[in-house]
Amino acid sequence: MARFILQRLVLLLPSLLVPLFLVFVLLHLAPGDPAAVMLGADATAERIAALREQLGLNEPFVVQLVVWLKQMATLDLGESIFLRMPVTQAILQRVEPTLILTLYALIIAVGIGMISGVVSAVNRNGPADQVAMGVAMLGVSMPEFWFGLMLILLFAVEFRLFPVAGYIPLERGFWQCLWSLTLPALSVGLVQAAFIARITRSSMLDVLGEDFIRTARAKGLPGHTVIARHALKNALMPIITAIGITFAVLMGGAIAIEIVFNIPGVGRLLINAVSRRDYPVIQGIVLFMALTFIIVNLLVDVLYSLVDPRVGK
């Protein structure tokens, strides 16, 4: 298992380096003087020149790239220009709501998606199948931010069941924290549940047509046993892949949802950093997200090996 994990880490290394390199290049290709944008319209030429010197923007592009790669290798993310604090500290202060929101939405997406997909596959072409897939098609086509606004209008403004916006920190209570994140989690989780439902249905239909399923039914095994222990277990591989993709999509979708619901997470920090051209913060958040995706992909590969031991050989 250790050798398998090491091999996967080596293969996943480009997933970390490529996005970091692309972000670095795109930031430096963006028009305008970053130092002037950071300091504002009232900045003097002397202050702009001093900031360019501080950020190393006067150095050739290759030199800047080498210096930046050394910083990334040592996890030295630098200091935020606007927040006046280390980038690592700025990210850690805002990572809690983003991770909790993503995990909350993932639980919603996986729970509803898998149940809907299994029910749809078992009742193929029946009313339950048509309703489930119709709702799934609607969910895939629905923008998450628009769905979030509709949830606010219905459950926060009309029925007053949830707060319109904001975030209750975890230290003030676990259930209060989840209560404040319920609408944002539903906004992204229900949309992604549609994707998982379609993948689950397709994978289950492939397995339900196999000979070992017919043999299990011929032995007189109960229907729920055949579905849970035989069909679903052998249909898990594509579903696990879909869950890994869903996590990545939820991390990206959390950025827009944090703006809609005024959640002080990493997404809002990234938006503010982009508008201010705060290079260290942007690069630090991209590194954080890339590392998160690598960890998730590694967990997906480990789950593959647990579901099917032949994968890890």
N, C-alpha and C positions, 0 to 999 in steps of 0.2 A: 504493500500500500504506500509506503514512504517513497519508494522509487517512482510509483505512478504519479504521486502528487508532485514530486520534483520535476518529472517530465512535463506535466501540465503547466507548472509555473514557468518553465522555459518557453513553452509554446505561447503562453499568455503574455510574455514580456512585450512583444510588439503592440499588444492592445494598450499598454501603458505608454510606450514611447511615441507611437504615431500621433495620438491626439494631443499630447503635450507639444510635440514639434509643430504640428499644424497650428495650434493656438498661438505659439510663439511667433511663427511666421506671419500669420494673419494680423496679429496685433501690430507688428512692425511695418506691415504693408498698408495699414489703415491710413487714410489721408489726414493731414494736419499734424501739428506739433503736440505730442502727448504732454509735454511739460506745460505748454500754454493752456491746454484744455484743463489740466489738473489745477492750475493756479487761478484760472478764471480770467475774465476780460480786463480786470484792473491790475494785473500783475505787471511789474516792470521787467525790462529786458534783462536786468541783472539777476533778478529772482528766477526768471526762466532759465538763464544760462547756468545758474547755480544748481537748479533742480536737474537739468540735463546732465550736469557733471555728476551729481549724486546718484542718479539712476544709471549712469554709464551709457547714456544715449549718444554721447559723442564718439564712442568707440565704434570701429567697423562692425558690421553685422556678424561676421564669423566670430569675432572676439566676444561679442555679447552672448552669442549662442553657447560658446564654450564655458563662459562664466556661469551662465544660467544652468547648464547641464551639471556643473560641479555643485551648484547650490541644491538642485533637485536630488542629486545622488546622496547628499548629506542631510536631506530634508530641512535645509535652511531656506525657508520660504520668504525670508525678508520681513520688512515692516510695511504696513499699509500707509499710503501717503496721507489719506484723509482721516483714518481712524486713529493714527498715531499709536499703534500697538502692533505687536508681532502678528503676522498673518495666521499662524497656527492658533494663537489665542483667539483671534477674531472668528475663525471657523469653529473652534470648539465651543465658543459661546453660543453659536447658532445651530449646531448640529443636532441637538436634542429634538426640537420639533420636526425637523426634516426626516430624521430616521424613524421617529414614532409614527409620523404621518404615513411614510412609505410602508412600514410593516403593517400598520392598521389597514391600509388600503389593500395590501397584498393578501391579508387574511380574508377580507371581504371578497376579493376577486377569486381567490382559490376556492373558498367555501361555496360560494354561489355558482361559480363557473363549473366546477367539477360535478356538483349535484345536478345542475341543469343538463350538462352534457351526458351524464350517465342515464338520467331519466329520458332524455331525448333519444338516445341510442336504443334503449330497451323498448321504447314505444315508437319505433321507426315508422314514419309516415302517418302516425296517428295524430290526434288533436294536440296531445302534449308536445310531440315533436315539432309540429308546425308552429305552435305558440312560442315554444322556447327558441327556435331558430329565427322566428320573426323578431322577437325581442332582441336576440343576439345581433341580428343584422342592423337593427335600429341603434343598438349600443355602439357598434363599431363605427357607425356613421356620425355619431353625435360628438361635437366638440366638448372637451372636458370643462373648459372655462364657462361655456354657455350653460351646461348642465349644472355647474356649481351655482351660477346666478339664479337658475330656476329653483334649486333647492333652498337657497336663501329666501327667495320670494315666498315659497310655500311654507317651509317648516320654521323659518326664523321670523319673518315679517307677519305672515298670516296666522300661523298657529302658535308662534312664540315658544316652540319646544327647545330650540337650540339658539346659541348666540349668533348674531349676524356675522361677527368677525372677531378676531383676537385669538389668543392662546393662553391657556392656564398651565404654568410650568408643572412638571412632574413632581417637584418637591412639595407642591400644595395639595397633592392627592392624586392617586392613580386614576380613579374614576372621573374626577373633575377634569383631568387632562384629556382622557378619552372623550368625555362629553364635549369639550371644546373643539375636538378634531373630528367629530363624527361626520358632520356635513362635508368638510374637505375630503375625508377618506372615502365617503360615498361617491363624491364627484368623480374621483379618478378610479376608485375600486370597481364600481358597477360597470363603467365603460370597459375596463379590462376584463371583467368577468365574462363579457360577451365573447372575447377572443379565446379565453380558456375553454368556454363551453363548446365552441365550434371545434377546437382541437380535440377535446375529450370525446365528443360525439364521433368524430372521424376515426380516432384511434380505437374506440370501443367497437364501432361497426366492423373494423378490420378483424378484431379479435373474436367477436361473436360468431363470425362465419367459419372459424377454425374447427378442425375435427375434434380436438380435445374438449371443446365446449359442448359439442353434441354428445360426446362420450360421457361427460359429467352429468348432463341432463338425463341421458339414458340410464345412468346408474340410480336415478331417483333422488339426486341431491336437491335440496330446496333451492328455489330460484335466487334468493338473496345470497346464498352461499356460492352459487355458480358465478354470480355477478361480482361479488366482493373478493372472493379468494382466487378465482381463476381468471375471469375476464379483466377486471380492473388491474390486477397485479401485472398482467402481461401487457397491458396498454399504457403503463406508466411512463415509458421512456419518452415518447413525444410530449406527454403532459408535463414532465419535469423540464424539458426544453422550453415549453411555452411559459412555465412559471419563471424560469430564469430570464427570458425575454421580457416578461411582464414586469419584473422587478426593475430592469433597466428603464423601461418606459415610464414606470411610476416615479422613478427618481427624476426623470426629465419633466414629467407632468406636474410634479410637485412645485416646480419653479413658477408656473403660471398660476396654480392654485394658491400658492402662498401670497401672491399679489392680490388675487380676488378676495381672499379671506383675511388679509392683513396679518399673516403669520410671520414672526421674526425668525425665519429659518435661513438656510444656506442659499435658497433660491433668491430671496430678496436681497441678500448680501451680494450675490452675483450680479443681479440687475443693477444695483447701485454702483458696483465697481465698474461695470461696462460703461455706464453713463458718465462716470468720472474718469475713465481711462486709468483706473488704479491697477496697473500691471501686476504687481505682486499678489494682490488679492485674486484677480482673475486666474492667474497661473496656479495659485495655491488651490483654488476650488476645483479647477480642472484636474489637478493631481489627486485631490480627495475623491472626486467622482470616479476617476479611472481606477484608483485602488479599490474602491467599493465594488466596481463592476468585476474586477479581477477576482476578488474574494468570492463574489456570488457565482461567477463561472466555475471557480474551483470547487465550491460546494456542490454545484450541479454535477460536475464530473465525479465527485465522491459519491453522490447519490446514485449516479449511473452504476458505479462499481458495486454498490450495495444491492441495488435491484437486480443487476446482472453481473455476477462475479467474473464473467468472461471479459468484461470491459477493462478491468484492472490488470489483466495478464499481459 
